[in-house]
Amino acid sequence: MKKTISGLCLAFLTVLFISTGCKKDAAGPDCTAMAKEVSDASMAYVNDDSPANCERLKNAYIDYLGSSCIPDAQKEQTQMLLDQMELLCP
């Protein structure tokens, strides 16, 4: 049940990340690619919660949080998801 709820939360936030768009500076990171990696990693983890997929998703969140791509309104939610991934990943 916990995995189902976590999976639904991940899927919801993935849609939220992509639907709100990303900022992109000329010299900055490729925000679209970063959002796609979070989305792809989320879906991979929902479909197969293997340690490799968990680590991939955790790293995608870390990269996204460390970039200028994430809107301020999403930082807290994304940090909470990263905190959950830290607990779920071995």
C-alpha positions, 0 to 999 in steps of 0.5 A: 500500500505504501508503494502504491501511495508513493507511486501515485505521489511520484506520478502526480508530481511528475505531471506537475513538474512537466506541466508548469514548465521550466525556466531555461537560461542561455548559459544554464542547464537544460531544464526540459531534459532535467524535467524529462529525466525526473519524469522518466525515472519516476515512471521507471521506479513506479513500474519497477521499484528496484534499487537501481531505479530508486537510485536513478530517481533519487539522483534525478531529484538531487540534480533538479533541486540543485539547478535553477530549473525548479520553481520556488513553489515546487522546492519544498515538495520536491525536497520532501520526495527526495527525503522519502527516496532517501528512506526507500532506497537501500 
